[in-house]
Amino acid sequence: MANDLFLGVDIGTSSVRAAFFVESGNLAAMAQQEYPLICTENGMAELDPEVVYSKLLDVVRDGLRQVPDGSGRLRAMGFSTQIHSFLAVDASGRPLTNVLT
């Protein structure tokens, strides 16, 4: 596992970040993309789940492109997300609402 990668992802209220580490714990690559918080009424805060998901894929791809040659396969990943958020989905897992933060 000497060259294997470990991925940490943070999905926040204003951006998503992906960090790739090697087994020694050293950072191999990092990427971040912002997205808008939807606030159309006083006290309201929502996120478009499709935008968040698209940006998540983008940062993972961007980070992988930055990983030095010779790094191995992805061995594990962990996710950190905002707490107390709500997203209604249908029976297939497709979003029915924005993410209510």
Accessible surface in RSA format (square Angstrom, percent):
REM  Atomic radii and reference values for relative SASA: ProtOr
REM  Chains: A
REM  Algorithm: Lee & Richards
REM  Probe-radius: 1.40
REM  Slices: 20
REM RES _ NUM      All-atoms   Total-Side   Main-Chain    Non-polar    All polar
REM                ABS   REL    ABS   REL    ABS   REL    ABS   REL    ABS   REL
RES MET A   1   117.42  60.8  69.73  46.2  47.69 113.5  56.84  48.3  60.58  80.3
RES ALA A   2    82.22  75.6  62.32  96.2  19.90  45.3  65.13  91.7  17.08  45.3
RES ASN A   3    86.36  59.6  83.10  80.3   3.26   7.9   8.11  19.5  78.25  75.6
RES ASP A   4    14.94  10.5  14.94  14.9   0.00   0.0   0.00   0.0  14.94  14.9
RES LEU A   5     6.13   3.4   6.13   4.4   0.00   0.0   6.13   4.3   0.00   0.0
RES PHE A   6    57.14  28.6  56.96  35.3   0.17   0.4  57.14  34.6   0.00   0.0
RES LEU A   7     9.77   5.4   4.47   3.2   5.30  13.3   5.73   4.0   4.04  10.9
RES GLY A   8    29.00  35.8   0.00   N/A  29.00  35.8  25.78  70.7   3.22   7.2
RES VAL A   9     4.44   2.9   0.00   0.0   4.44  10.7   1.08   0.9   3.36   9.1
RES ASP A  10    47.51  33.3  46.51  46.3   1.00   2.4  21.68  51.0  25.83  25.8
RES ILE A  11    25.35  14.4  25.18  18.8   0.17   0.4  25.18  18.1   0.17   0.5
RES GLY A  12    12.80  15.8   0.00   N/A  12.80  15.8  12.80  35.1   0.00   0.0
RES THR A  13    59.91  42.6  55.36  56.1   4.55  10.8  26.72  35.9  33.19  50.2
RES SER A  14    68.27  57.7  67.25  89.7   1.02   2.3  37.07  78.9  31.20  43.7
RES SER A  15     2.50   2.1   2.12   2.8   0.39   0.9   0.73   1.5   1.78   2.5
RES VAL A  16     0.00   0.0   0.00   0.0   0.00   0.0   0.00   0.0   0.00   0.0
RES ARG A  17    61.04  25.6  60.46  30.8   0.58   1.4  24.15  33.0  36.89  22.4
RES ALA A  18     0.21   0.2   0.00   0.0   0.21   0.5   0.21   0.3   0.00   0.0
RES ALA A  19    14.36  13.2  14.03  21.6   0.33   0.8  14.03  19.8   0.33   0.9
RES PHE A  20     0.53   0.3   0.53   0.3   0.00   0.0   0.53   0.3   0.00   0.0
RES PHE A  21    73.28  36.7  73.28  45.4   0.00   0.0  73.28  44.4   0.00   0.0
RES VAL A  22    34.98  23.0  33.11  30.0   1.86   4.5  33.11  28.8   1.86   5.1
RES GLU A  23    88.19  50.6  64.94  49.1  23.25  55.4  25.07  48.5  63.12  51.5
RES SER A  24    88.92  75.1  43.43  58.0  45.49 104.8  54.38 115.8  34.54  48.4
RES GLY A  25    48.47  59.8   0.00   N/A  48.47  59.8  30.21  82.9  18.26  40.9
RES ASN A  26    97.90  67.5  94.17  91.0   3.72   9.0  21.01  50.6  76.88  74.3
RES LEU A  27    96.84  53.9  66.23  47.4  30.61  76.9  66.23  46.5  30.61  82.4
RES ALA A  28    20.71  19.0   1.21   1.9  19.50  44.4   7.05   9.9  13.66  36.2
RES ALA A  29     6.52   6.0   0.00   0.0   6.52  14.8   6.52   9.2   0.00   0.0
RES MET A  30    96.31  49.9  81.84  54.2  14.47  34.4  58.16  49.4  38.15  50.5
RES ALA A  31    10.41   9.6   3.06   4.7   7.35  16.7  10.41  14.7   0.00   0.0
RES GLN A  32    96.09  53.7  68.22  49.9  27.86  66.3  18.73  39.9  77.35  58.7
RES GLN A  33    45.63  25.5  40.49  29.6   5.13  12.2  16.87  35.9  28.76  21.8
RES GLU A  34   127.58  73.2 113.13  85.6  14.45  34.4  31.60  61.1  95.98  78.4
RES TYR A  35    12.99   6.1   1.00   0.6  12.00  31.2   6.36   4.8   6.64   8.2
RES PRO A  36    96.30  70.2  83.16  75.8  13.13  47.7  93.52  77.2   2.78  17.3
RES LEU A  37    74.49  41.5  51.07  36.5  23.42  58.9  51.07  35.9  23.42  63.0
RES ILE A  38    49.75  28.3  45.43  33.8   4.33  10.4  49.75  35.8   0.00   0.0
RES CYS A  39    77.25  58.4  45.06  50.3  32.19  75.6  25.69  65.1  51.56  55.6
RES THR A  40   106.66  75.9  70.56  71.5  36.10  86.0  68.79  92.4  37.87  57.2
RES GLU A  41   124.07  71.2 111.91  84.7  12.16  29.0  39.25  75.9  84.82  69.3
RES ASN A  42   165.35 114.0 124.53 120.3  40.82  98.3  43.40 104.4 121.96 117.9
RES GLY A  43    82.92 102.3   0.00   N/A  82.92 102.3  43.73 120.0  39.19  87.8
RES MET A  44    47.24  24.5  35.46  23.5  11.78  28.0  34.18  29.1  13.06  17.3
RES ALA A  45    31.13  28.6  23.42  36.1   7.71  17.5  23.42  33.0   7.71  20.4
RES GLU A  46    31.06  17.8  31.06  23.5   0.00   0.0   1.39   2.7  29.68  24.2
RES LEU A  47     0.56   0.3   0.56   0.4   0.00   0.0   0.56   0.4   0.00   0.0
RES ASP A  48    50.51  35.4  48.50  48.3   2.01   4.7   8.33  19.6  42.18  42.1
RES PRO A  49    17.82  13.0  12.27  11.2   5.55  20.2  13.94  11.5   3.88  24.1
RES GLU A  50   103.97  59.7  99.45  75.2   4.52  10.8  52.41 101.4  51.56  42.1
RES VAL A  51    50.07  33.0  47.81  43.3   2.26   5.5  50.07  43.5   0.00   0.0
RES VAL A  52    16.86  11.1  16.86  15.3   0.00   0.0  16.86  14.6   0.00   0.0
RES TYR A  53   125.29  58.5 122.52  69.7   2.78   7.2  88.07  66.2  37.22  45.9
RES SER A  54    54.18  45.8  50.89  67.9   3.29   7.6  25.71  54.7  28.47  39.9
RES LYS A  55    57.33  28.0  57.33  35.2   0.00   0.0  15.42  13.9  41.91  44.6
RES LEU A  56    24.85  13.8  24.85  17.8   0.00   0.0  24.85  17.5   0.00   0.0
RES LEU A  57    63.58  35.4  62.76  44.9   0.82   2.1  63.18  44.4   0.40   1.1
RES ASP A  58    41.55  29.1  40.18  40.0   1.37   3.2   7.11  16.7  34.44  34.3
RES VAL A  59     0.00   0.0   0.00   0.0   0.00   0.0   0.00   0.0   0.00   0.0
RES VAL A  60    34.77  22.9  34.77  31.5   0.00   0.0  34.77  30.2   0.00   0.0
RES ARG A  61   116.05  48.7 113.67  57.9   2.39   5.7  45.60  62.3  70.46  42.7
RES ASP A  62    41.53  29.1  39.42  39.2   2.11   5.0  11.30  26.6  30.23  30.2
RES GLY A  63     0.00   0.0   0.00   N/A   0.00   0.0   0.00   0.0   0.00   0.0
RES LEU A  64    86.99  48.4  74.40  53.2  12.59  31.7  74.92  52.6  12.07  32.5
RES ARG A  65   171.77  72.1 135.78  69.2  35.99  85.7  76.02 103.9  95.75  58.0
RES GLN A  66    94.43  52.8  70.23  51.3  24.20  57.6  39.44  84.0  54.99  41.7
RES VAL A  67    20.35  13.4   8.08   7.3  12.27  29.6   8.08   7.0  12.27  33.3
RES PRO A  68    77.55  56.5  65.30  59.5  12.25  44.5  75.65  62.5   1.90  11.8
RES ASP A  69   151.24 105.9 119.88 119.3  31.36  74.2  43.58 102.6 107.67 107.4
RES GLY A  70    62.70  77.3   0.00   N/A  62.70  77.3  43.11 118.3  19.59  43.9
RES SER A  71    34.91  29.5   8.40  11.2  26.51  61.1   3.04   6.5  31.86  44.6
RES GLY A  72    29.26  36.1   0.00   N/A  29.26  36.1  22.75  62.4   6.51  14.6
RES ARG A  73   163.41  68.6 149.94  76.4  13.47  32.1  67.53  92.3  95.88  58.1
RES LEU A  74    69.90  38.9  42.98  30.7  26.93  67.7  42.98  30.2  26.93  72.5
RES ARG A  75    99.58  41.8  66.64  34.0  32.94  78.4   9.72  13.3  89.86  54.5
RES ALA A  76    51.48  47.3  41.57  64.2   9.91  22.5  51.37  72.3   0.12   0.3
RES MET A  77   107.47  55.7  74.80  49.5  32.67  77.8  66.68  56.7  40.78  54.0
RES GLY A  78    39.06  48.2   0.00   N/A  39.06  48.2  35.72  98.0   3.34   7.5
RES PHE A  79   111.66  55.9  71.46  44.3  40.20 104.6  73.05  44.3  38.61 110.5
RES SER A  80    63.35  53.5  56.74  75.7   6.61  15.2  36.68  78.1  26.67  37.4
RES THR A  81    77.78  55.3  58.48  59.3  19.30  46.0  32.77  44.0  45.01  68.0
RES GLN A  82    41.68  23.3  22.22  16.2  19.46  46.3  24.11  51.3  17.57  13.3
RES ILE A  83   134.78  76.7 117.84  87.8  16.94  40.8 122.55  88.3  12.23  33.2
RES HIS A  84   163.37  89.3 127.11  88.3  36.26  92.8 100.61 103.7  62.76  73.0
RES SER A  85    45.53  38.5  12.57  16.8  32.96  75.9  13.00  27.7  32.53  45.6
RES PHE A  86   120.15  60.1 117.04  72.5   3.11   8.1 120.05  72.8   0.10   0.3
RES LEU A  87    65.68  36.6  43.60  31.2  22.07  55.5  43.60  30.6  22.07  59.4
RES ALA A  88    26.62  24.5  21.35  32.9   5.27  12.0  26.62  37.5   0.00   0.0
RES VAL A  89    72.52  47.7  51.99  47.1  20.53  49.5  51.99  45.2  20.53  55.7
RES ASP A  90    41.54  29.1  29.82  29.7  11.72  27.7  25.38  59.7  16.16  16.1
RES ALA A  91   119.88 110.2  68.00 104.9  51.88 118.0  81.63 115.0  38.25 101.3
RES SER A  92    79.28  67.0  40.87  54.5  38.41  88.5  21.55  45.9  57.73  80.9
RES GLY A  93    47.26  58.3   0.00   N/A  47.26  58.3  25.60  70.2  21.66  48.5
RES ARG A  94   148.87  62.5 147.79  75.3   1.08   2.6  66.02  90.2  82.84  50.2
RES PRO A  95    48.72  35.5  27.00  24.6  21.72  79.0  27.08  22.4  21.64 134.5
RES LEU A  96   116.93  65.1  81.87  58.6  35.06  88.1  88.10  61.9  28.83  77.6
RES THR A  97    54.68  38.9  40.99  41.6  13.69  32.6  52.56  70.6   2.12   3.2
RES ASN A  98    47.17  32.5  40.63  39.3   6.54  15.7   1.55   3.7  45.63  44.1
RES VAL A  99    17.72  11.7  17.72  16.0   0.00   0.0  17.72  15.4   0.00   0.0
RES LEU A 100    72.00  40.1  69.84  50.0   2.15   5.4  70.07  49.2   1.93   5.2
RES THR A 101    57.27  40.7  10.34  10.5  46.94 111.9  18.50  24.9  38.77  58.6
END  Absolute sums over single chains surface
CHAIN  1 A     6364.5       4780.0       1584.5       3581.8       2782.6
END  Absolute sums over all chains
TOTAL          6364.5       4780.0       1584.5       3581.8       2782.6
